[in-house]
Amino acid sequence: MDLKANMPLRTVFLSGCRPARVAAVLGVALLLAACGKKDDAAAGAAGAKGAPPPPEVAVIAVQPGTVKLSTELPGRLEASRVAQVRARAAGILQKRLFREGSDVKAGQALFAIDSAPYQATLQSAQATLAQAQANLSQASALAARYKPLVEANAVSKQDYANAVAAQKAAEAQVQAGRAAVQTARINLGYATVTAPIAGRIGRALVTEGALVGQGEATQLATIQQINPLYVNLSQSANDVLQMREALRKGQLTRAPGAEAARVDVLLENGQAYPEPGRLLFSDLSVDPATGQVSVRAELPNPQGLLLPGMYVRVRLEQAEVPNAMLIPQQAVTRGSRGDSVTVVADDGSVAPRQVKIEGAQGNSWIVNDGLKPGEKVMVEGAMKLALGAKKVKPVPWEPNKPKAQAGQAQAAPEKGASAAPAAASAPASAASR
């Protein structure tokens, strides 16, 4: 019976091997086990060190205060005074006496019409007046000579009455002659067309050599007074009532040197016009079709930068909202279920919050309900929450900070984080060799 046949395979293997070879195999096995434990510990430590920190989000700490509620309305500029320059005398236009687009003064000569016919009419009227004055002198002398004679019964009373009547008729002819001379001078003055008002004149509507004023007063040009300008607006009747009540209580900012409410104007390019205006009046009735009331404001234009017909936006301060908070519009999510913001707690956790918006002021919403003083509202960083972040690190929001810099700052840690696993993988690859 062979005893080796009944022994285990391991016993047979060990017994058939040399002691030195067995020791070498056991040493290699122990070395591999120790390396495996070290690799597991290193991997665990690397995993702990590579845990990403909470992402940074921009927040603002809200504080209540009194906010003036304003409304922006579209409006169109209109010249305060408009005058059409028309030819009141018929004739050939001989000369234009102004530069198109320039400022003119009241009474300044603008056009010259052929005045020869009117000059002749004036001379004829003057000659008729001189003849009437001569007849008056003759009639007056005859009446004066007959007066003592009729008292002495040297002439009949009928002849004296005829002489007195002729004198009065001559006086009437003199008066008519003077009126004719004045009319001729007026018509002669119409040959020189002058500016009825001061303002800026547009282009000439006729050229030299044209026949004007024949049958109707031909329009020659248009003068518009653009300092100040009017802004025509439309506002709801309820807003007009609130504005009047706020103005009566002194809650609105008044225009400098006036008892009217102040208005600010925004141009089409979004820039604010430096000169404040004042509210003049509102219409006496409400449009039954739209429920709107026409409102007019006056706007100074000393430099002539604004032109009639331009569209602008007028900001009217209507009331004051107490205990309100201003929040950037990008921090508010508006939807069919209401308006909400994201509030960041002290421990970095985030939660949505329903708020009530009263109105807008510039690029901010006016919130009067839903937030407490000192709470932090997230303005930027919503995409980081969408990637699965549960907690965040709040940092103060900087409105004028370029977004490119923030992107570069975030990209730097990502490059460092990607380099760390690469460095950590180097010992493992070396061990595998």
VENQUI-V200914 format. One record per residue. PHI is phi in radians with two decimals (none if undefined). Layout:
phi
PHI
PHI
//
This chain:
phi
none
-1.53
-1.25
-1.18
-1.21
-1.58
-1.45
-1.10
-1.11
-1.09
-1.13
-1.10
-1.11
-1.20
-1.22
-1.52
-1.78
-1.39
-1.06
-1.17
-1.17
-1.12
-1.11
-1.15
-1.13
-1.13
-1.11
-1.13
-1.09
-1.11
-1.13
-1.15
-1.14
-1.16
-1.13
-1.10
-1.15
-1.15
-1.12
-1.14
-1.15
-1.15
-1.13
-1.14
-1.14
-1.13
-1.14
-1.22
-1.24
-1.50
-1.12
-1.18
-1.28
-1.10
-1.19
-1.52
-2.26
-1.50
-2.32
-2.24
-1.64
-1.39
-2.37
-1.31
-3.03
-1.56
-2.02
-1.43
-1.49
-2.18
-2.25
-1.78
-2.17
-1.33
-2.61
-2.11
-1.35
-2.45
-1.14
-1.22
-2.48
-2.30
-2.36
-1.60
-1.55
-2.17
-1.47
-1.69
-2.14
-1.49
2.81
-1.54
-1.28
-1.69
-2.72
-1.77
-1.91
-2.42
-1.76
-1.08
1.47
-1.68
-1.54
-2.10
-1.80
-1.12
1.55
-1.26
-1.21
-2.00
-2.36
-2.12
-1.81
-0.94
-1.78
-1.04
-1.10
-1.31
-1.17
-1.16
-1.11
-1.13
-1.13
-1.13
-1.15
-1.17
-1.17
-1.10
-1.13
-1.12
-1.13
-1.14
-1.17
-1.16
-1.09
-1.16
-1.11
-1.15
-1.19
-1.17
-1.14
-1.15
-1.18
-1.20
-1.27
-1.33
-1.12
-1.23
-1.24
-1.25
-1.24
-1.62
1.05
-1.43
-2.20
-1.32
-1.15
-1.18
-1.12
-1.17
-1.13
-1.14
-1.15
-1.14
-1.13
-1.13
-1.13
-1.17
-1.14
-1.14
-1.09
-1.14
-1.12
-1.12
-1.09
-1.15
-1.13
-1.12
-1.10
-1.16
-1.13
-1.13
-1.11
-1.13
-1.16
-1.10
-1.11
-1.14
-1.16
-1.15
-1.16
-1.81
-1.44
-1.98
-1.36
-1.28
-2.40
-1.52
2.88
-1.80
-1.67
-1.53
-1.32
-1.32
-1.56
-2.34
-2.03
-1.05
1.66
-1.42
-1.50
-2.17
1.22
-1.55
1.61
-2.65
-1.39
-1.24
-1.34
-1.80
-2.91
-2.32
-1.98
-2.18
-1.62
-1.84
-2.35
-1.52
-1.94
-1.82
-2.08
-1.65
-2.24
-2.30
-2.40
-1.17
-1.11
-1.13
-1.15
-1.14
-1.13
-1.10
-1.17
-1.13
-1.16
-1.15
-1.19
-1.15
-1.46
1.34
-1.51
-1.78
-1.27
-1.60
-1.21
-1.05
1.22
-2.52
-1.73
-1.90
-1.24
-1.47
-2.25
-2.00
-2.04
-1.94
-1.37
-1.13
-1.48
1.58
-1.36
-1.48
-1.30
-1.21
-1.62
-1.31
-1.90
-2.39
-1.40
-1.57
-2.86
-2.12
-1.14
-1.45
-2.42
-1.77
-1.17
-1.15
-1.37
-2.00
1.27
-1.79
-2.09
-1.32
-2.22
-2.18
-2.15
-1.90
-2.24
-1.20
-2.46
-1.15
-1.55
1.22
-1.28
-1.58
-2.19
-1.05
1.68
-1.26
-1.60
-2.38
-2.03
-1.88
-1.76
-1.90
-1.50
-1.92
-2.81
-2.12
-1.88
-1.37
0.94
-1.86
-2.23
-1.74
-2.24
-0.96
-1.09
-1.24
-1.51
-1.87
-1.80
-1.87
-2.64
-1.18
-1.59
2.16
-1.82
-2.52
-2.29
-1.86
-1.75
-1.80
-1.42
-1.16
-1.49
1.61
-1.31
-2.12
-2.72
-1.28
-2.51
-1.35
-2.29
-2.03
-1.78
-1.61
3.12
-2.24
-2.44
1.13
-1.71
-2.17
-1.64
-1.69
-1.87
-2.06
-2.81
1.96
-2.21
-1.91
-1.04
1.57
-1.19
-1.73
-1.90
-1.30
-1.84
-2.30
2.05
-1.12
-1.16
-1.19
-1.22
-1.17
-1.43
1.90
-1.22
-1.61
-2.26
-2.30
-1.96
-1.31
-2.26
-1.06
-1.38
-1.96
-1.06
-1.65
-1.36
-1.12
-1.23
-1.13
-1.15
-1.10
-1.16
-1.16
-1.14
-1.34
-1.25
-1.08
-1.07
-1.14
-1.15
-1.13
-1.16
-1.26
-1.27
-1.11
-1.07
-1.13
-1.16
-1.20
-1.34
-1.10
-1.10
-1.13
-1.18
-1.19
-1.17
-1.24
-1.17
//
